[in-house]
Amino acid sequence: MKNNLLIFTFSFFAFPAFGWAQSAPDFKELLDSAMVRDSNLKMQITQNKLTDLDEHKLKDIFLPTLELSGKAGYLNGTARLTSPEINLAPFINIPEGTFNNNFNVSGFSGVAKADAKMLLYSGGKVKYLKKAVEEKKKSEEVLLEKTKDEVVATISKAYDQLALIHQSKKVLDESKKRLDINKKTADKALGYGLITPYDHKKIELAQATLNAKMVEYEGKKELLLTQLYILTGIDRERLRMIDPVLSPVELLAAEKGIEQRAEVRALEHGISAADYKIKAEKTWMIPKVQLMASAYYIGLYGNRIKSSENVVPAVPLLGYEGKKLDWSPNNINVFPLITAGVGFKWEIFDGKEGKHAEETAKVGKEVLQNQKEDALKKLTLNLANNQTNYNIASAQITLKAKEKELAKNALVQAEKEFRYGMSKSSQLIDAENDLEAVELEYQNAIFNQRRAGIELMRSTQELDITRFYLIP
């Protein structure tokens, strides 16, 4: 029983450790995390939502609209009737003003109205505006490609810088091993009187210099880990586990031209959108047609209608004084009062407002065309420059590899000579420093070549990150 308890306890604490063991993030995880966190990319995606809203707005413009309105209040109005002279002699002769009267209506009134409208034909303007928005969306989607490539380039640079730091650490470690061995040789040589204390101190100084470089390495490494943490949000402890290796990259000839660059394609879609915008503005002279329907309710409550003079004339012979109007109906309602039909609007002359809008759209297209022409010139130069940089960087790798081989041979010879007392420690240290420097330069040459390769592929919008990293 006791043994089973011990086994259970060991399993409880040991096996979760395996389950909780963290692994170093690969380049794909770094890139995916950066894509989610990149501020420029998120801002651009959010901004593009406005174009989506414009597209939905245009799609909904043919939907019917229904508007309800109403009002209630106190009504007090007077209508004045002035009768003209009626002379139909010898039969009728009615002097002017005989039937003059004032009719007053007072009380409470209520009016309700429902209006329904639906656009039937916009003169083609909505159709062209939809096409313009579609081209604008394509332009924004293309520019997203450019932003994503910038994120790839940023992460790639940070990742390769970390690899460069790691390679630098390996170079320094190798230098430390050699200096430790040579320090032992120098200790023996000093004991035998083969070298002076000054020569011995030079070995110690070289070790101290190397230790200072180690401290500098740790600082640069922490800075890069902080940068990767900010870019990706991945835990620092996992980032510390990354142990990348730099290797040169071989690129094939470009399959595309600068016409495939995101900037050029975005401008082309922008020019197409401008064409549709011009067509949309030209429709100002075409009649617009819509379907309309209205329903009314009119009500009068607690009203009093009266006249200032008789509406029934007096009959003096009969002693009848006449009768004024004084009527108080409980309520008067008119419902439903319905109107329906088709209406149109034709702007025959709009003060040249439509013409000015058309000319403005044409100027906008001209601006985009000039921007495209300028972009093609700059991108052509950029492609040539990046190709030159890549060729130079590739040649530098070959050169530094040769220099490294020569520096290794020189160090081997210097160690032999120092071991047998044929040279001073300064010559050994110089050879050690030369090898260390050229090995670091070789790694920098690989780093620069990879950077030049990425920029060259971006020149024609052909960035393929799988040529640089193993992507599962």
C-alpha positions in Angstrom: 0.0 0.0 0.0 2.8 2.3 0.9 4.6 1.6 -2.4 1.4 2.4 -4.4 1.1 5.7 -2.6 4.7 6.6 -3.5 4.1 5.7 -7.1 0.9 7.8 -7.2 2.7 10.7 -5.6 5.6 10.5 -8.1 3.2 10.3 -11.0 1.2 13.3 -9.8 4.3 15.5 -9.7 6.3 14.1 -12.5 3.9 13.5 -15.4 2.3 16.9 -15.4 5.8 18.3 -15.8 6.0 16.6 -19.1 2.5 17.8 -20.0 3.4 21.4 -19.1 6.8 21.3 -20.9 6.9 24.3 -23.3 8.3 24.2 -26.7 10.0 26.9 -28.7 7.7 28.7 -31.1 8.5 28.1 -34.8 8.6 30.9 -37.4 5.0 30.2 -38.4 3.7 30.7 -34.9 5.6 33.9 -34.6 4.2 35.2 -37.9 0.6 34.2 -37.1 0.8 35.9 -33.7 2.3 39.0 -35.2 -0.4 39.2 -37.9 -3.1 39.2 -35.2 -1.3 41.9 -33.1 0.0 44.3 -35.8 -1.5 47.7 -35.2 -1.2 48.9 -38.9 -2.9 45.7 -40.2 -5.7 46.0 -37.6 -6.2 49.7 -38.4 -6.4 49.0 -42.1 -8.9 46.2 -41.7 -11.0 48.4 -39.4 -10.8 51.3 -42.0 -11.9 48.9 -44.7 -15.1 48.2 -42.9 -16.3 51.7 -43.9 -16.2 50.6 -47.5 -18.2 47.5 -46.6 -20.8 49.8 -45.1 -20.9 51.9 -48.2 -21.5 48.8 -50.3 -24.4 47.7 -48.0 -25.8 51.2 -48.2 -25.9 51.1 -52.0 -27.5 47.7 -51.9 -30.3 48.9 -49.6 -31.0 52.1 -51.6 -33.8 50.3 -53.6 -35.6 49.1 -50.4 -38.9 50.8 -49.7 -39.0 53.4 -46.9 -41.9 54.0 -44.6 -42.3 57.2 -42.6 -45.0 57.9 -40.0 -45.8 61.5 -38.9 -48.6 63.1 -36.9 -49.6 66.2 -35.0 -52.4 67.3 -32.6 -53.3 70.7 -31.4 -55.8 73.5 -30.9 -57.3 74.8 -34.1 -58.7 78.3 -34.5 -59.3 79.7 -38.0 -61.5 82.3 -39.7 -62.5 82.3 -43.3 -63.8 85.6 -44.7 -66.4 85.7 -47.5 -66.8 88.8 -49.6 -69.7 88.6 -52.0 -69.4 90.6 -55.3 -72.2 92.5 -57.0 -74.5 90.4 -59.0 -76.6 92.3 -61.5 -78.8 90.3 -63.8 -81.3 93.1 -64.5 -84.2 93.1 -64.7 -84.4 89.8 -62.9 -81.7 89.9 -60.2 -79.7 92.7 -58.7 -77.7 91.9 -55.6 -75.5 94.7 -54.4 -71.9 94.1 -53.4 -71.3 92.9 -49.9 -74.8 91.5 -49.4 -73.6 88.1 -48.4 -70.4 89.1 -46.6 -69.7 86.8 -43.7 -66.9 85.4 -41.4 -66.8 81.7 -40.7 -64.8 80.7 -37.6 -63.8 77.2 -36.8 -62.3 76.4 -33.4 -61.5 73.2 -31.5 -58.9 70.4 -31.4 -57.5 68.8 -34.5 -55.4 65.7 -35.2 -53.6 64.7 -38.3 -51.7 61.4 -39.0 -49.8 60.5 -42.1 -47.9 57.5 -43.4 -45.6 57.9 -46.4 -44.0 55.0 -48.3 -41.4 55.5 -51.0 -39.3 53.2 -53.2 -36.7 54.2 -55.7 -37.5 52.4 -59.0 -34.8 53.9 -61.3 -31.8 56.1 -60.3 -30.7 56.9 -63.8 -27.9 54.3 -63.6 -26.1 56.2 -60.8 -26.5 53.5 -58.2 -25.3 50.8 -60.6 -22.1 52.7 -61.4 -21.5 53.7 -57.7 -21.7 50.0 -56.8 -19.1 49.2 -59.4 -16.9 52.0 -58.0 -17.2 50.6 -54.5 -16.3 47.1 -55.7 -13.1 48.4 -57.3 -12.3 50.3 -54.1 -12.7 47.1 -52.1 -10.3 45.3 -54.4 -7.8 48.1 -54.1 -8.0 47.9 -50.3 -7.6 44.1 -50.3 -4.5 44.5 -52.5 -3.0 47.0 -50.1 -3.6 44.5 -47.3 -1.2 42.2 -49.1 1.5 44.9 -48.9 0.9 45.4 -45.2 1.1 41.7 -44.5 4.4 41.5 -46.4 5.7 44.3 -44.2 4.7 42.3 -41.1 6.5 39.2 -42.6 9.6 41.3 -43.3 9.6 42.7 -39.7 9.3 39.3 -38.1 11.8 37.8 -40.4 14.4 40.5 -39.6 13.9 40.1 -35.8 14.1 36.3 -36.1 17.2 36.5 -38.2 18.8 39.0 -35.8 18.1 36.6 -33.0 19.8 33.9 -35.1 22.7 36.2 -35.8 23.1 36.8 -32.0 23.0 33.0 -31.4 25.7 32.4 -34.0 27.7 35.3 -32.5 27.5 33.5 -29.1 28.8 30.3 -30.7 31.7 32.2 -32.2 32.5 33.8 -28.9 32.3 30.4 -27.1 34.7 28.9 -29.6 37.1 31.9 -29.0 36.8 31.4 -25.2 37.7 27.7 -25.5 40.8 28.5 -27.6 41.8 31.3 -25.2 41.4 29.0 -22.2 43.7 26.5 -23.9 46.2 29.2 -24.9 46.1 30.6 -21.4 47.2 27.3 -20.0 50.0 27.2 -22.6 51.0 30.8 -21.6 51.0 29.8 -17.9 53.5 27.0 -18.6 55.6 29.3 -20.9 55.7 32.0 -18.2 56.9 29.4 -15.7 59.7 28.2 -18.0 60.6 31.8 -18.8 59.7 31.5 -22.4 57.5 34.5 -22.4 57.5 37.8 -20.4 54.8 38.7 -17.9 53.7 41.4 -20.4 53.0 38.8 -23.0 51.1 36.8 -20.3 49.0 39.8 -19.4 48.0 40.2 -23.0 46.3 36.8 -22.9 44.4 37.9 -19.8 43.4 41.1 -21.5 42.1 39.1 -24.4 40.0 37.0 -22.0 38.6 40.1 -20.3 37.7 41.6 -23.7 35.9 38.5 -24.6 34.0 38.5 -21.3 32.9 42.1 -22.1 31.6 40.9 -25.5 29.7 38.2 -23.7 27.9 40.8 -21.6 27.2 42.8 -24.8 25.7 39.7 -26.4 23.4 39.1 -23.5 22.1 42.7 -23.7 21.4 42.5 -27.4 19.7 39.2 -26.9 17.4 40.6 -24.3 16.5 43.5 -26.5 15.6 41.2 -29.4 13.5 39.0 -27.1 11.7 42.1 -25.9 11.0 43.2 -29.5 9.7 39.7 -30.4 7.5 39.7 -27.3 6.0 43.1 -28.3 5.5 42.0 -31.9 3.9 38.5 -31.1 2.8 38.6 -27.5 4.4 35.1 -27.0 5.8 34.4 -23.5 9.4 35.4 -23.1 10.4 32.0 -21.6 9.3 30.3 -24.8 11.1 32.9 -26.9 14.3 32.2 -25.1 14.1 28.6 -26.3 14.4 29.6 -29.9 17.7 28.5 -31.4 17.6 29.5 -35.1 20.4 29.0 -37.6 21.3 31.4 -40.4 21.8 29.9 -43.8 22.1 31.6 -47.3 19.1 31.6 -49.5 19.1 30.8 -53.2 16.5 32.7 -55.2 15.2 31.9 -58.7 14.6 34.5 -61.3 11.5 36.6 -60.8 8.4 35.3 -62.6 6.5 38.5 -62.3 7.2 42.2 -63.0 6.7 45.3 -61.0 3.2 45.5 -62.5 2.2 42.9 -59.8 3.3 45.1 -57.0 0.4 45.9 -54.6 0.8 49.6 -55.1 0.4 49.4 -58.9 -2.6 47.0 -58.7 -4.3 49.1 -56.0 -3.9 52.2 -58.2 -5.3 50.3 -61.2 -8.4 49.4 -59.2 -8.6 53.0 -58.1 -8.5 54.2 -61.7 -11.3 51.7 -62.6 -13.3 53.1 -59.6 -12.7 56.6 -60.9 -14.1 55.6 -64.3 -17.3 54.3 -62.7 -17.5 57.5 -60.5 -17.3 59.6 -63.7 -20.1 57.5 -65.3 -22.2 57.9 -62.1 -21.8 61.7 -62.1 -22.9 61.9 -65.7 -26.3 60.5 -64.8 -27.3 63.9 -63.3 -29.3 64.7 -66.5 -31.3 61.4 -66.5 -34.7 61.4 -64.8 -35.0 59.5 -61.5 -38.2 57.5 -60.9 -39.8 56.4 -57.6 -43.0 54.8 -56.3 -44.9 56.8 -53.7 -47.9 56.1 -51.5 -49.5 58.0 -48.7 -52.3 57.4 -46.2 -53.9 60.3 -44.1 -56.1 60.6 -41.1 -57.7 63.9 -40.3 -59.9 64.4 -37.2 -61.6 67.4 -35.5 -62.8 67.1 -31.9 -64.9 69.3 -29.7 -65.2 71.8 -32.5 -67.4 74.8 -33.0 -68.2 76.3 -36.3 -70.0 79.7 -36.4 -70.6 82.7 -38.6 -70.6 86.4 -37.9 -73.6 87.1 -40.1 -76.8 85.2 -41.0 -76.5 82.3 -43.2 -80.3 82.1 -43.4 -81.5 85.5 -44.6 -84.1 87.4 -42.6 -87.8 87.7 -43.8 -89.1 91.0 -42.4 -92.6 90.4 -43.8 -92.9 87.3 -41.7 -91.0 88.8 -38.7 -88.1 86.3 -39.2 -84.8 87.8 -38.2 -82.6 85.2 -40.0 -80.2 82.6 -38.5 -76.4 82.6 -37.9 -74.4 79.4 -38.2 -73.5 78.0 -34.8 -72.7 74.3 -35.0 -70.8 72.1 -32.5 -70.3 68.7 -34.0 -68.9 66.0 -31.7 -66.2 65.0 -34.1 -65.4 65.0 -37.8 -63.1 62.3 -39.3 -61.6 61.7 -42.7 -60.0 58.3 -43.0 -58.6 56.8 -45.0 -57.4 59.4 -47.5 -55.0 57.4 -49.8 -52.8 58.6 -52.6 -50.5 56.4 -54.6 -48.6 56.7 -57.9 -45.2 57.1 -59.6 -43.2 60.3 -59.4 -40.1 61.4 -61.3 -37.4 64.0 -60.8 -35.6 65.5 -63.8 -33.0 68.1 -63.2 -32.9 69.9 -66.5 -30.6 72.6 -65.2 -28.9 72.3 -61.8 -26.7 75.3 -61.9 -23.9 73.1 -63.4 -23.6 71.2 -60.1 -23.7 67.8 -61.8 -21.1 69.0 -64.4 -18.8 70.2 -61.7 -19.1 66.8 -59.9 -18.2 65.0 -63.2 -15.2 67.2 -63.8 -14.0 66.7 -60.2 -14.2 62.9 -60.8 -12.2 63.2 -64.0 -9.5 65.2 -62.1 -9.4 62.5 -59.4 -8.8 59.9 -62.1 -6.0 62.0 -63.6 -4.3 62.2 -60.2 -4.4 58.4 -59.8 -2.9 57.9 -63.3 -0.1 60.3 -62.5 0.5 58.4 -59.2 0.7 55.1 -61.1 3.2 56.5 -63.6 5.3 57.8 -60.8 5.0 54.5 -58.9 6.2 52.5 -61.9 9.3 54.6 -62.3 10.2 54.3 -58.6 9.4 50.5 -58.4 11.5 49.9 -61.5 14.5 51.6 -59.8 13.7 49.7 -56.6 13.8 46.4 -58.4 17.2 47.1 -60.0 18.6 48.3 -56.7 17.3 45.2 -54.8 18.7 42.9 -57.4 22.1 44.6 -57.2 22.0 44.4 -53.4 21.2 40.7 -53.5 24.0 40.0 -56.0 26.5 41.9 -53.8 25.3 40.2 -50.6 25.7 36.8 -52.2 29.2 37.6 -53.4 30.1 38.8 -49.9 29.2 35.4 -48.5 31.7 33.7 -50.9 34.3 36.3 -50.0 33.8 36.0 -46.2 33.8 32.2 -46.4 37.2 32.4 -48.1 38.5 34.9 -45.5 37.3 32.7 -42.7 39.2 29.7 -44.1 42.4 31.8 -44.4 41.9 33.1 -40.8 41.5 29.6 -39.4 44.7 28.5 -41.1 46.5 31.6 -39.8 45.3 30.9 -36.2 46.4 27.3 -36.4 49.9 28.4 -37.5 50.0 31.2 -34.8 49.0 28.7 -32.1 51.8 26.3 -33.2 54.4 29.1 -33.2 53.3 30.4 -29.9 53.3 26.9 -28.4 56.9 26.4 -29.5 58.0 29.9 -28.4 58.5 31.1 -32.0 56.1 34.1 -31.7 54.7 36.4 -29.1 51.3 36.4 -27.6 50.3 39.5 -29.5 50.6 37.6 -32.8 48.4 34.8 -31.3 45.8 37.3 -30.1 45.8 39.1 -33.4 45.1 35.9 -35.2 42.4 35.0 -32.7 40.8 38.4 -33.2 41.0 38.1 -36.9 39.2 34.8 -37.0 36.6 36.0 -34.5 36.0 39.1 -36.6 35.8 37.3 -40.0 33.4 34.6 -38.5 31.1 37.4 -37.3 31.4 39.1 -40.7 30.5 35.9 -42.4 27.3 35.5 -40.3 26.5 39.2 -41.0 27.0 38.5 -44.7 24.4 35.7 -44.5 22.0 38.0 -42.6 22.4 40.8 -45.1 21.9 38.4 -48.0 18.6 37.1 -46.5 17.4 40.6 -46.0 18.3 41.5 -49.6 16.5 38.3 -50.8 13.3 39.3 -49.0 13.4 42.8 -50.4 14.1 41.4 -53.9 11.1 39.1 -53.7 8.9 41.9 -52.4 10.0 44.0 -55.4 7.7 41.9 -57.6 5.2 40.9 -54.9 6.5 37.3 -54.9 7.5 37.0 -51.2 7.6 33.3 -50.5 8.6 32.8 -46.9 9.0 29.0 -47.3 12.3 29.7 -49.2 13.7 31.1 -45.9 12.1 29.0 -43.2 10.6 25.6 -42.7 6.9 26.1 -42.6 4.9 23.0 -41.7 
